[in-house]
Amino acid sequence: MSRSVPTTSAELITLGVDTHKDIHVAVALDGLGRHLGTLSVPTIPAGYKELVDWANGFGPLERAGIEGTGSFGAGLARFLQAKGIEVFEVIRPRRRDQYRSGKSDPIDAEAAARAVLAGTATGRPKGADGEVEMIRALRAARRSAVKARAQAANQLKAMLVTAPEGLKSELRALSTAKLVTKVSRFRPGTNPSEVEAATKFALRSVARRYQRLSEEISELDEQLDRLVAEAAPELLAVKGVSTDTAASLLIAAGDDPERLKNEAAFAHLCGVAPIPASSGKTVRHRLNRHGARDANRALYVIALCRMSHDKRTRTYVARRTKEGKTKKEIIRCLKRYIAREVYRILASLSLNKSPISVP
């Protein structure tokens, strides 16, 4: 810990924090941007308390800019918010800026604090203490299970390529579902002593893994259906919105969608707000490749569903096609309109912040 400028005045203090898995490095600045000190604390509640007490030693701690509020900084962000301290999410410095000023934990922490003082850090961390956080955790587990199940299915198919000819000819024409069912019933014995028996043993092991993962996915789907229906029934009522797409949009907004200033902010969050790219007499917009890509995917799925099944959307597509728009351009427009509709629903939600037990 170092203190470069001692002060006894009651100036408001701004904190900048560079977060890591085991330690956080913080820098305190006063209202004039003067460097007051640097402190490293462990990522435990006692460390967070030490950090707050240390910062309050310079004066009232008003604001904090934290890198990685959705990962390593999540615990500290929750702790500071519980203390009534305003928390801002700070984007990691760009490489070209790091080349200019150097790279170290105290430098990054000071940059975070100065971003808050300058007003360039305006993002608010998502709440992580309600139904949406529960949905996020369950959905992360489901995504992992789906990926593992796909790997198991691919491994089954790959094992058949080198299987003995009799076994290969018996199984190669089966669909994945029928293959898993048939192979899971093999009885190769406990101590296989030949290639075909060992191959059957291996195939059965992978097939039963596939079945266990399918059961796990079904259990997670049941919980997700319940939680999403409780959190946002109005969102599920929107045409083209399923449990999966609703969960993606809820996770993007967080437990406190009121932190988003307006529907344009939500569109930027989802990466569906076109970015101006005009110059001189040329007026154009380019594709936004930033934002929450899973939420962007959800809006894309909703747009495709409406293009196939919603009469009003199909009329819109026909009109825009006559105007010379391509299919990609029309989908981008639809995603922007859908984001506006979704934001109005999210802004009106009163999400239950109290924890709900998952049986």
Long-range contacts (C-beta under 8 A, 24 or more apart in sequence): 1-37, 1-38, 1-39, 1-40, 1-54, 2-37, 2-38, 3-36, 3-37, 4-35, 4-36, 4-37, 5-30, 5-34, 5-35, 5-36, 7-34, 7-36, 7-58, 7-59, 9-59, 10-59, 10-60, 11-58, 11-59, 12-59, 12-60, 12-61, 12-62, 12-63, 13-55, 13-56, 13-58, 13-59, 13-60, 13-61, 13-62, 14-62, 14-63, 14-64, 14-65, 14-113, 14-116, 14-117, 15-51, 15-55, 15-61, 15-63, 15-64, 15-65, 15-113, 16-64, 16-65, 16-66, 16-90, 16-109, 16-110, 16-111, 16-112, 16-113, 16-114, 16-115, 16-116, 17-51, 17-64, 17-65, 17-66, 17-67, 17-73, 17-76, 17-109, 17-112, 18-67, 18-105, 18-106, 18-108, 18-109, 18-112, 19-43, 19-66, 19-67, 19-68, 19-71, 19-72, 19-73, 19-76, 20-72, 20-105, 21-72, 23-47, 24-51, 24-72, 24-73, 24-76, 25-105, 25-106, 25-108, 25-109, 26-51, 26-54, 26-55, 26-109, 27-106, 27-109, 27-110, 27-112, 27-113, 28-54, 28-55, 28-58, 28-113, 29-110, 29-113, 29-114, 29-117, 30-58, 30-59, 33-114, 33-117, 35-110, 38-106, 38-109, 40-105, 43-72, 43-75, 43-76, 45-75, 45-79, 48-75, 48-76, 48-79, 48-80, 49-79, 51-76, 52-79, 52-80, 52-83, 52-85, 61-85, 62-86, 63-87, 63-88, 63-116, 64-88, 64-116, 65-89, 65-90, 65-112, 65-113, 65-115, 65-116, 65-121, 66-90, 66-112, 66-125, 67-91, 67-92, 67-108, 67-112, 68-92, 69-125, 69-126, 70-125, 70-126, 73-125, 74-125, 74-128, 77-125, 78-128, 78-129, 81-125, 87-124, 87-125, 88-115, 88-116, 88-121, 88-122, 88-123, 88-124, 88-125, 89-121, 89-123, 89-124, 89-125, 90-115, 90-116, 90-121, 90-123, 91-121, 91-123, 124-256, 124-259, 126-253, 126-254, 126-255, 126-256, 126-259, 127-254, 127-255, 127-256, 127-259, 127-353, 128-254, 128-255, 129-255, 129-353, 129-355, 130-255, 130-351, 130-352, 130-353, 130-354, 130-355, 131-227, 131-230, 131-231, 131-255, 131-351, 131-352, 131-356, 132-231, 132-250, 132-251, 132-253, 132-254, 132-255, 132-351, 133-255, 134-227, 134-355, 134-356, 134-358, 135-224, 135-227, 135-228, 135-231, 135-247, 135-250, 135-251, 136-251, 138-220, 138-223, 138-224, 138-227, 138-358, 139-220, 139-224, 139-247, 139-251, 141-220, 142-217, 142-220, 142-221, 142-224, 145-213, 145-216, 145-217, 145-220, 146-217, 148-209, 148-213, 149-210, 149-213, 149-214, 149-217, 152-206, 152-207, 152-209, 152-210, 152-213, 153-180, 153-210, 155-206, 156-180, 156-183, 156-203, 156-206, 156-207, 156-210, 159-199, 159-202, 159-203, 159-206, 160-203, 163-196, 163-199, 163-203, 164-195, 164-196, 164-199, 166-196, 167-196, 167-199, 167-200, 179-207, 180-207, 180-210, 180-211, 181-207, 183-207, 184-208, 184-211, 223-358, 227-356, 227-358, 230-352, 230-356, 231-349, 231-351, 231-352, 232-345, 232-346, 232-349, 232-351, 234-345, 234-348, 234-349, 235-342, 235-345, 235-346, 235-349, 238-302, 238-341, 238-342, 238-345, 239-305, 239-306, 239-309, 239-310, 240-301, 240-302, 240-303, 240-305, 240-306, 240-309, 240-310, 240-338, 241-302, 242-301, 244-298, 244-301, 245-298, 245-299, 245-301, 245-302, 246-298, 248-292, 248-294, 248-295, 248-297, 248-298, 249-295, 249-298, 249-299, 249-342, 249-346, 250-346, 251-292, 251-294, 251-295, 252-292, 252-294, 252-295, 253-346, 255-351, 255-353, 256-351, 257-343, 257-346, 257-347, 257-349, 257-351, 258-347, 260-343, 260-346, 260-347, 262-343, 263-339, 263-340, 263-343, 263-344, 266-339, 266-342, 266-343, 266-346, 267-336, 267-339, 267-340, 267-343, 269-295, 270-295, 270-296, 270-299, 270-335, 270-339, 271-295, 271-296, 272-296, 272-299, 272-332, 272-335, 272-336, 272-339, 273-336, 274-332, 274-336, 287-332, 296-335, 299-335, 299-338, 299-339, 299-342, 300-331, 300-335, 302-335, 302-338, 303-331, 303-334, 303-335, 303-338, 304-331, 306-334, 306-338, 307-331, 307-334
